[in-house]
Amino acid sequence: MPTEAFSTDRRSLILGAGAAGAAAVAAATGVFAGARPALAAAPKQGPMKPTVYRFTLGDFEVVTVQDGTVPMENPAGTFGVNQTPEAVSELAAANFLPADKLINGYTPTLVNTGSEVVLFDTGTGAARLPAAGNLAERLAAAGYSPESVDVVVLTHMHGDHIGGLMADGKPVFPNARYVTGATEYDFWSAPDRLTGPTEGGAKLVQANVVPLAEKTTFVKGGDSVVSGITAVEAFGHSPGHMIYNLESGGRRLVLTADTANHFVLSMQRPDWHVRFDMDKEKGVAARKAVLGMIAADQVPFVGYHMPFPSVGYLEPMGEGYRFVPVAYQLDL
Protein backbone atom coordinates (compact mmCIF):
# COMPACT_ATOMS: atom_id res chain seq x y z
CA MET A 1 0.00 0.00 0.00
CA PRO A 2 1.43 3.46 -0.90
CA THR A 3 2.65 5.48 2.09
CA GLU A 4 0.51 8.50 1.14
CA ALA A 5 -2.68 6.42 1.04
CA PHE A 6 -1.85 4.80 4.38
CA SER A 7 -1.24 8.19 6.04
CA THR A 8 -4.50 9.60 4.73
CA ASP A 9 -6.52 6.59 5.84
CA ARG A 10 -4.92 6.57 9.30
CA ARG A 11 -5.62 10.28 9.72
CA SER A 12 -9.28 9.76 8.70
CA LEU A 13 -9.57 6.86 11.12
CA ILE A 14 -8.18 8.88 14.03
CA LEU A 15 -10.42 11.86 13.26
CA GLY A 16 -13.45 9.60 12.92
CA ALA A 17 -12.71 7.91 16.24
CA GLY A 18 -12.37 11.30 17.91
CA ALA A 19 -15.72 12.42 16.54
CA ALA A 20 -17.39 9.20 17.67
CA GLY A 21 -15.93 9.65 21.15
CA ALA A 22 -17.17 13.23 21.34
CA ALA A 23 -20.63 12.11 20.27
CA ALA A 24 -20.65 9.43 22.95
CA VAL A 25 -19.68 11.97 25.64
CA ALA A 26 -22.34 14.36 24.38
CA ALA A 27 -24.96 11.63 24.51
CA ALA A 28 -23.94 10.64 28.03
CA THR A 29 -23.93 14.18 29.36
CA GLY A 30 -26.79 15.56 27.32
CA VAL A 31 -24.58 18.43 26.10
CA PHE A 32 -24.34 18.95 22.33
CA ALA A 33 -22.77 21.73 20.34
CA GLY A 34 -25.01 24.76 20.43
CA ALA A 35 -27.30 23.19 23.06
CA ARG A 36 -28.11 24.84 26.40
CA PRO A 37 -27.55 22.47 29.36
CA ALA A 38 -30.75 21.46 31.23
CA LEU A 39 -31.17 23.49 34.41
CA ALA A 40 -33.89 21.32 36.10
CA ALA A 41 -35.78 24.55 36.74
CA ALA A 42 -39.26 22.93 36.92
CA PRO A 43 -40.34 22.66 40.57
CA LYS A 44 -41.25 19.29 42.02
CA GLN A 45 -45.02 18.83 42.19
CA GLY A 46 -45.30 16.48 45.16
CA PRO A 47 -47.29 13.25 45.39
CA MET A 48 -50.39 12.88 43.24
CA LYS A 49 -52.91 10.12 43.91
CA PRO A 50 -56.35 9.31 42.48
CA THR A 51 -59.37 10.44 44.50
CA VAL A 52 -62.24 9.33 42.23
CA TYR A 53 -62.97 5.82 40.91
CA ARG A 54 -65.98 5.24 38.66
CA PHE A 55 -67.26 1.92 37.37
CA THR A 56 -70.48 0.19 36.31
CA LEU A 57 -72.44 -2.45 38.19
CA GLY A 58 -75.12 -3.75 35.86
CA ASP A 59 -77.24 -0.70 35.10
CA PHE A 60 -75.79 1.29 38.02
CA GLU A 61 -72.88 3.70 37.87
CA VAL A 62 -70.84 3.56 41.07
CA VAL A 63 -68.30 6.17 42.14
CA THR A 64 -66.03 5.91 45.14
CA VAL A 65 -64.82 9.34 46.24
CA GLN A 66 -62.00 9.89 48.68
CA ASP A 67 -63.00 12.60 51.11
CA GLY A 68 -59.41 12.65 52.35
CA THR A 69 -56.77 10.87 54.40
CA VAL A 70 -55.40 11.49 57.88
CA PRO A 71 -52.22 9.98 59.37
CA MET A 72 -52.53 8.27 62.76
CA GLU A 73 -49.88 7.34 65.28
CA ASN A 74 -49.71 4.07 67.25
CA PRO A 75 -51.90 1.56 65.36
CA ALA A 76 -51.90 -0.72 68.42
CA GLY A 77 -53.82 1.95 70.29
CA THR A 78 -56.73 1.52 67.87
CA PHE A 79 -56.53 -2.00 66.42
CA GLY A 80 -56.06 -5.13 68.46
CA VAL A 81 -56.70 -3.34 71.74
CA ASN A 82 -57.31 -6.77 73.30
CA GLN A 83 -53.89 -7.92 72.07
CA THR A 84 -50.33 -7.02 72.97
CA PRO A 85 -48.74 -4.13 71.07
CA GLU A 86 -46.08 -6.60 69.96
CA ALA A 87 -48.69 -8.80 68.26
CA VAL A 88 -50.07 -5.80 66.35
CA SER A 89 -46.59 -4.71 65.33
CA GLU A 90 -45.71 -8.21 64.13
CA LEU A 91 -48.83 -8.43 61.94
CA ALA A 92 -48.15 -5.00 60.47
CA ALA A 93 -44.52 -5.88 59.72
CA ALA A 94 -45.56 -9.18 58.11
CA ASN A 95 -47.65 -7.13 55.68
CA PHE A 96 -44.93 -4.55 54.91
CA LEU A 97 -46.60 -1.87 57.04
CA PRO A 98 -44.93 0.36 59.63
CA ALA A 99 -45.73 -0.56 63.21
CA ASP A 100 -45.80 2.99 64.55
CA LYS A 101 -48.21 4.79 62.20
CA LEU A 102 -50.91 4.36 59.58
CA ILE A 103 -53.00 6.44 57.18
CA ASN A 104 -56.76 6.43 57.60
CA GLY A 105 -58.87 7.23 54.55
CA TYR A 106 -62.55 8.16 54.21
CA THR A 107 -64.45 7.01 51.13
CA PRO A 108 -68.12 7.88 50.55
CA THR A 109 -69.78 6.06 47.66
CA LEU A 110 -72.16 7.54 45.08
CA VAL A 111 -74.53 5.32 43.10
CA ASN A 112 -76.38 6.55 40.02
CA THR A 113 -79.20 4.10 39.38
CA GLY A 114 -80.28 5.89 36.22
CA SER A 115 -83.30 7.38 37.96
CA GLU A 116 -81.81 8.53 41.27
CA VAL A 117 -78.39 9.58 42.56
CA VAL A 118 -77.73 8.02 45.95
CA LEU A 119 -74.81 9.08 48.15
CA PHE A 120 -73.65 6.86 51.01
CA ASP A 121 -72.13 8.93 53.83
CA THR A 122 -70.74 12.44 53.62
CA GLY A 123 -67.18 12.46 54.91
CA THR A 124 -65.74 14.53 57.72
CA GLY A 125 -66.87 18.00 56.69
CA ALA A 126 -64.80 21.08 57.38
CA ALA A 127 -63.47 19.80 60.71
CA ARG A 128 -60.50 18.04 59.07
CA LEU A 129 -59.76 20.35 56.14
CA PRO A 130 -57.58 20.30 54.12
CA ALA A 131 -56.53 16.69 54.77
CA ALA A 132 -60.16 15.55 54.62
CA GLY A 133 -63.52 17.20 54.07
CA ASN A 134 -63.08 17.40 50.30
CA LEU A 135 -66.18 15.50 49.20
CA ALA A 136 -67.98 18.28 47.30
CA GLU A 137 -64.87 19.23 45.32
CA ARG A 138 -64.15 15.63 44.40
CA LEU A 139 -67.74 14.88 43.50
CA ALA A 140 -67.38 17.66 40.94
CA ALA A 141 -64.33 15.91 39.51
CA ALA A 142 -66.53 12.83 39.10
CA GLY A 143 -69.17 14.84 37.24
CA TYR A 144 -71.65 15.34 40.08
CA SER A 145 -72.68 18.27 42.24
CA PRO A 146 -74.26 18.35 45.72
CA GLU A 147 -77.44 19.60 44.04
CA SER A 148 -77.60 16.47 41.88
CA VAL A 149 -77.84 14.11 44.87
CA ASP A 150 -81.38 12.77 45.37
CA VAL A 151 -80.82 10.52 48.40
CA VAL A 152 -78.21 10.63 51.16
CA VAL A 153 -77.84 7.37 53.09
CA LEU A 154 -76.11 7.43 56.46
CA THR A 155 -74.65 4.06 57.35
CA HIS A 156 -74.19 5.26 60.93
CA MET A 157 -73.66 8.50 62.80
CA HIS A 158 -69.97 8.76 63.64
CA GLY A 159 -68.47 12.13 62.80
CA ASP A 160 -66.51 11.03 59.73
CA HIS A 161 -69.78 9.92 58.11
CA ILE A 162 -72.12 12.77 59.02
CA GLY A 163 -69.66 15.67 59.16
CA GLY A 164 -70.32 16.67 55.56
CA LEU A 165 -74.10 16.95 55.88
CA MET A 166 -74.07 20.63 56.84
CA ALA A 167 -71.97 23.70 56.03
CA ASP A 168 -72.55 26.98 57.83
CA GLY A 169 -75.76 25.59 59.26
CA LYS A 170 -77.26 24.73 55.86
CA PRO A 171 -77.69 21.34 54.15
CA VAL A 172 -74.88 20.60 51.72
CA PHE A 173 -77.25 18.47 49.61
CA PRO A 174 -80.25 20.81 49.28
CA ASN A 175 -82.39 18.60 47.03
CA ALA A 176 -81.88 15.32 48.86
CA ARG A 177 -84.03 13.18 51.05
CA TYR A 178 -82.27 11.10 53.70
CA VAL A 179 -82.17 7.49 54.80
CA THR A 180 -80.68 6.04 57.97
CA GLY A 181 -81.19 3.21 60.42
CA ALA A 182 -83.96 3.69 62.97
CA THR A 183 -81.91 2.07 65.74
CA GLU A 184 -78.96 4.33 65.07
CA TYR A 185 -81.02 7.50 65.04
CA ASP A 186 -82.94 6.58 68.18
CA PHE A 187 -79.69 6.00 70.05
CA TRP A 188 -77.89 9.17 69.06
CA SER A 189 -80.82 11.56 69.17
CA ALA A 190 -81.87 10.61 72.71
CA PRO A 191 -81.37 13.57 75.12
CA ASP A 192 -79.36 11.51 77.61
CA ARG A 193 -76.62 10.99 74.98
CA LEU A 194 -75.68 14.66 75.36
CA THR A 195 -73.65 13.87 78.47
CA GLY A 196 -70.94 11.33 79.20
CA PRO A 197 -68.82 9.51 76.61
CA THR A 198 -71.36 10.04 73.81
CA GLU A 199 -71.56 13.81 74.30
CA GLY A 200 -69.39 14.89 71.38
CA GLY A 201 -71.02 12.56 68.88
CA ALA A 202 -74.53 13.38 70.07
CA LYS A 203 -73.92 17.12 69.74
CA LEU A 204 -72.87 16.63 66.12
CA VAL A 205 -75.98 14.54 65.49
CA GLN A 206 -78.11 17.32 66.97
CA ALA A 207 -76.43 19.85 64.70
CA ASN A 208 -76.23 17.83 61.46
CA VAL A 209 -78.84 15.07 61.51
CA VAL A 210 -81.77 16.06 63.72
CA PRO A 211 -82.60 19.16 61.62
CA LEU A 212 -83.09 16.83 58.64
CA ALA A 213 -85.39 14.38 60.44
CA GLU A 214 -88.54 15.51 58.62
CA LYS A 215 -86.92 14.59 55.31
CA THR A 216 -85.53 11.29 56.63
CA THR A 217 -86.76 7.72 56.16
CA PHE A 218 -85.77 5.42 59.03
CA VAL A 219 -85.06 1.85 57.95
CA LYS A 220 -84.38 -1.55 59.43
CA GLY A 221 -82.62 -4.57 57.98
CA GLY A 222 -84.26 -5.82 54.79
CA ASP A 223 -85.77 -2.45 53.88
CA SER A 224 -85.19 -1.00 50.42
CA VAL A 225 -83.59 2.41 49.88
CA VAL A 226 -84.37 2.44 46.16
CA SER A 227 -84.85 -0.46 43.78
CA GLY A 228 -81.74 -2.64 43.94
CA ILE A 229 -80.35 -1.25 47.21
CA THR A 230 -81.20 -3.04 50.46
CA ALA A 231 -80.28 -2.29 54.08
CA VAL A 232 -78.55 -5.00 56.15
CA GLU A 233 -78.03 -4.81 59.91
CA ALA A 234 -74.41 -5.08 61.07
CA PHE A 235 -74.64 -3.67 64.60
CA GLY A 236 -71.55 -3.35 66.79
CA HIS A 237 -69.35 -0.63 65.44
CA SER A 238 -72.23 1.59 66.48
CA PRO A 239 -75.60 0.62 67.97
CA GLY A 240 -77.40 0.72 64.62
CA HIS A 241 -74.57 0.37 62.10
CA MET A 242 -75.91 -0.66 58.69
CA ILE A 243 -74.36 -2.02 55.51
CA TYR A 244 -76.01 -2.06 52.09
CA ASN A 245 -76.40 -4.68 49.38
CA LEU A 246 -76.48 -3.42 45.77
CA GLU A 247 -77.77 -5.54 42.89
CA SER A 248 -78.24 -4.56 39.26
CA GLY A 249 -78.18 -6.44 35.99
CA GLY A 250 -77.06 -9.66 37.65
CA ARG A 251 -74.11 -7.95 39.38
CA ARG A 252 -73.71 -7.44 43.12
CA LEU A 253 -71.70 -5.15 45.40
CA VAL A 254 -71.71 -4.78 49.19
CA LEU A 255 -71.04 -1.45 50.92
CA THR A 256 -69.58 -2.55 54.26
CA ALA A 257 -69.19 0.94 55.81
CA ASP A 258 -67.14 0.52 59.03
CA THR A 259 -67.58 -3.21 59.56
CA ALA A 260 -63.79 -3.45 59.16
CA ASN A 261 -61.64 -0.37 59.59
CA HIS A 262 -58.26 -1.61 58.34
CA PHE A 263 -57.42 -3.83 55.38
CA VAL A 264 -54.95 -5.89 57.40
CA LEU A 265 -55.47 -5.37 61.13
CA SER A 266 -59.25 -5.87 60.90
CA MET A 267 -59.41 -8.26 57.95
CA GLN A 268 -56.73 -10.75 58.88
CA ARG A 269 -57.72 -10.69 62.54
CA PRO A 270 -61.49 -10.06 62.65
CA ASP A 271 -61.62 -11.10 66.30
CA TRP A 272 -59.30 -8.28 67.35
CA HIS A 273 -61.08 -5.47 69.12
CA VAL A 274 -61.15 -2.02 67.55
CA ARG A 275 -61.19 1.09 69.72
CA PHE A 276 -63.88 2.74 67.60
CA ASP A 277 -66.31 -0.21 67.95
CA MET A 278 -68.81 0.89 70.56
CA ASP A 279 -69.71 -2.74 71.37
CA LYS A 280 -66.50 -4.70 70.89
CA GLU A 281 -67.98 -8.22 70.85
CA LYS A 282 -70.86 -7.29 68.58
CA GLY A 283 -68.30 -5.64 66.31
CA VAL A 284 -66.37 -8.91 66.14
CA ALA A 285 -69.55 -10.89 65.41
CA ALA A 286 -70.59 -8.47 62.66
CA ARG A 287 -67.12 -8.56 61.11
CA LYS A 288 -67.02 -12.34 61.03
CA ALA A 289 -70.52 -12.58 59.57
CA VAL A 290 -70.12 -9.89 56.91
CA LEU A 291 -66.58 -10.77 55.84
CA GLY A 292 -67.46 -14.46 55.76
CA MET A 293 -70.46 -13.76 53.53
CA ILE A 294 -68.42 -11.64 51.12
CA ALA A 295 -65.69 -14.26 50.87
CA ALA A 296 -68.15 -17.16 50.45
CA ASP A 297 -70.21 -15.35 47.82
CA GLN A 298 -67.06 -14.05 46.07
CA VAL A 299 -68.59 -10.61 45.56
CA PRO A 300 -66.79 -7.26 45.49
CA PHE A 301 -67.26 -4.79 48.30
CA VAL A 302 -66.52 -1.17 49.14
CA GLY A 303 -65.04 -0.51 52.58
CA TYR A 304 -65.15 3.06 53.85
CA HIS A 305 -61.64 2.87 55.30
CA MET A 306 -60.02 0.52 52.79
CA PRO A 307 -57.07 1.80 50.70
CA PHE A 308 -58.43 3.86 47.81
CA PRO A 309 -60.28 3.12 45.57
CA SER A 310 -61.61 1.11 48.52
CA VAL A 311 -62.98 -1.69 46.32
CA GLY A 312 -61.87 -5.28 46.54
CA TYR A 313 -62.52 -8.92 47.29
CA LEU A 314 -61.78 -11.20 50.23
CA GLU A 315 -59.81 -14.43 50.23
CA PRO A 316 -60.01 -16.71 53.29
CA MET A 317 -56.62 -16.80 54.98
CA GLY A 318 -55.92 -18.49 58.30
CA GLU A 319 -58.16 -17.05 61.00
CA GLY A 320 -59.27 -14.15 58.81
CA TYR A 321 -59.21 -12.82 55.27
CA ARG A 322 -56.81 -11.29 52.77
CA PHE A 323 -57.96 -8.08 51.12
CA VAL A 324 -57.54 -8.35 47.34
CA PRO A 325 -57.79 -4.90 45.70
CA VAL A 326 -59.91 -4.70 42.58
CA ALA A 327 -58.07 -4.90 39.26
CA TYR A 328 -60.04 -5.05 35.99
CA GLN A 329 -62.87 -7.34 37.15
CA LEU A 330 -65.45 -4.55 37.17
CA ASP A 331 -64.46 -3.40 33.69
CA LEU A 332 -65.56 -6.66 32.05
N, C-alpha and C positions, 0 to 999 in steps of 0.2 A: 504493500500500500504506500503511495507517495506520502512523504513527510508533511507536505502542505495540507493534504486532505485529512491526515490524521490529526493535525493540530486544530484544524477548523472543527472537526467532529468532536474532539475532546472539549474544546471551548464551548460548543453548543450544549454538550452534555452537562458541563459544570453549571452553565447559566440556567439551563432547564431545571436542574436539581435545586438550585438556589431559589428559583421562582416557586417550585413546588413546595419547598420548605416554608417559604414566606406565606404561601396560601394556607398551609396547614396551621401555622401559628395564628394567622388571621381568623381561621375558622374556629380554633380553640378559644381564642380570646374575644371573638366577636368584633374585632377592630379591623376594618378594611380601609383602604386608601380613600380619603374623602368622606369617610363615615364619622359621625359624632358618636362617641362612646355613650352607652346607656347610663343614665344617672339614677335609675330606680326612684324617680321622683313621685310616682303614684303612691298615695298613702295606703296602708293596710286597711282593710274594710272590717275586720273582725269576723267572728263566726256567723254563719248564716244557715238557719235550719228551717225546714218546712213547718208551717203552722196550720195548713188546711189540707185535708185529704178527702176527695170526693169519689164515690163509686156508686154502682147500681146494685140493687137487690130486687130482682124481679122487676116490678113496675115502679119501685121506690127509688128515689135518689137519696143517698145517705152521705152526710158530710160530717166528719169529725173536725172540730175546731179547737186548737190549743189556746185556752184563755191565758196561759202563761206557765212559767216554772219558777220554783223557789227552792234554793238549796237548804238543806237541813243538816245539822250536826248530830252525831251520836245516834246512828240507826238503832242500836240496842235499847235506847230509851223509848222507842216507839214500837218496834217490832220484836216479837219474842220476849215480851216483858215477863213471861213466866219461865224464861230460860236464863242461862248464864250469859253475860256479855261475850264470853269467849266462844260460846256456841254460835251466836249470831255472827261474830267476826269470822269464824271458820266457814260458815255457809256463804257469806259475802265473798270471801277470798276464793272459795272454790268456784265461784261464778264470775271471777275477774272484776269484782266490785271492791271499792275501798271500804274498809271497816269503820272509818270514822266520819263519813258523810255520805249523803245521797241527794238526789234532785227529785223533787216532788212536782209532778205536772198535773194540770187540771184540764180535762177535755170534755166539754159539752158536745152533744151530738144533735145535728139537725136532720130531720127526715122530711123530704118532700114526697107526699103520696101521689101527687098529681092533682089532688083536689084541696089538700090542706098542707101547710108547712108547720111541722111540729118540732119544737125545740125541747130537748131534755137537759135541764139544769142550766144555770146562768153564770157560772164562774164566781169569782171572788168579789167582783165589783171594784170600786176605786180604792178599797182598803189596802190592796197590795200593789198598786201601780208603782212603777212601770213594769215590774217583773211579771205580774199577773193583773187581771182585770181588763184584758184587751179583746173581749169577745166581740163587741160591736164592730170594731175596726177589722177584725179578722173575718167576721161574717161578710162584710163588704167585699173582702178579697175573694170570698167564695161565691159572690154574686147575689147575696141576700142582704136585706136591711132589717133593722128591728121592726119596722112597720109592716114587713111582709110576713111576719110570724103570726100564725093563726092560733096556735095552741102552745102553751108553755107547760111542760110536765116537770114537776119537782120530785125527784126520786126520794129525797129526804130533806131535812131542814138544817143541815150543818152549814156554816157560813160560807164555805167555798162552793156551795151549790145554789144558795139563795142570795148571795151578795150582789149579783148583777141584776136583780129584779127592779131596783129603784135607783134613780140618780137625781139628786137634789129634791127628793121627796116626790118625784113623779115616776110613773111606770116607764121603764125603758122600752117595753113592748106594748105600745098604746092600743093596738088593735086585737090583742090576744085575749083568749079565755085561758083559764088555768086548770090544771089537774094535779092532784096530789093524794096521797094516802090518807084516809080518814083517821086511822090510828096515829099516824105521825102528827097530823094537825092537832088532834085532840090533846096529845101529850104536850106539845110545845106552846100551844095557845092558852093552856090553863094558867090562871093567875098565880098559883103557888109555884110555878116554874121561874118566876121573876126574882126569886131569892135562892141562895145556895149555889151549888155547883152548876146549875143550869141557867143561872142569871144572864150571862153574856149572850148565850144562844137564844134565850127566850126574848130578850130585848130586841135582837135583830129580827126575830120572827114577828114581833109586834110592829116593828117599823116597816118591814118589807113584805110580809105575807098577809097578816091580818087585814090590812086595808084592801086587799084584793079578794077577800073571802066571798063577796057577793058575785064575783065572776068566776068562782072556783067550783069545780066538780070534785067531790071527795069519793075516792074509789077504794075497793078492797080487792084482794086477789081474785083473778078470773074476770074482772071487769074490763071492758074495752075502752080504750082512749079514742081511737078512730078505727075504722075497718082495717084489720091486719096488725093492730098493736094492742097487746094484752098485758095487764098488770099481773105481777107474780109477787107474792109475799116472800121476803127474805129478811125477816126481822133479826136484830142483833146489833148490827153496827149502830143503828138507832132504833127506837122503839117501834117505828112503823116503816122501816127501810124497805123500799120496793125496787124490783128489777122489772124489765119489760122485754117481752117476746115479740119480735117482728117477723111477719111472714108475708111474702108477696111473690107471685109467679113461681111457686114451688121452691123458693129460696127462704132461708131462715137466718136470723141474726138475734143474739141476745145482748141486751144492754145491762151489764152487771153492776153499774154504779159503783158503790164502795164495798161490795162483797169482799173483794181482795184489794188491798191498797198498795201492794208491791209485787212486781212480776217475779221475784225470787223469794223474798222473805215471807210472803203470804201464800204464794202458789206452791212452792216446794215443801212448805211446812204449814199446811192449813190449820193444824191444831195449835200453832203458836198464837198466843194472845197479842192483840194489837191495842195500843194505848187508846186509840180513838174509838174503839168498839165500846159502846155504852154498856152492853151486856156481853161480857167476854165469852161465856160458854155458848150463848145463842149465836154469837158471831162465828164461833168455830163450827157449830152445827150448820149454819147457813152456808158457810164457805164450802164445807164438805159436800153438802147437797147440790149446790149450784155448780161448783167446779166438776163434780162427778157427773152431773147431767150433761154439761157441755162436752166433756171428754167422751162420754159414752155415745152421745148423739153425733159427735164429730162435726159440730157446727161452729161457725166463727162467732166471736163476741167482741164487744167494745167494753173496755174497762176504763173508768174515769181517770184512774191514776196509773195506767199502763204507759210504757214509753211510746211517744207519739210515732205513728198515727193512732196508737191505742187499740189496734185491731189485731186479733190473732186467734190461734187455736190452742188447745191444751192436749198434751200427751201425758198419759199416766207415767209416773216415774217415782219408784220407791214409795214413800209414805205420802207423796203429794203429786204435783203435776209440773211439767215443763212448759213454759210459755213459748209458743212458736209464733213469731211475728208473721203477719200476712205478707205474702209475696205477690204473685199474679193470680191467685185463685179467684178473686172477685172480679177479675177482668175478663173471665172466660164465660 
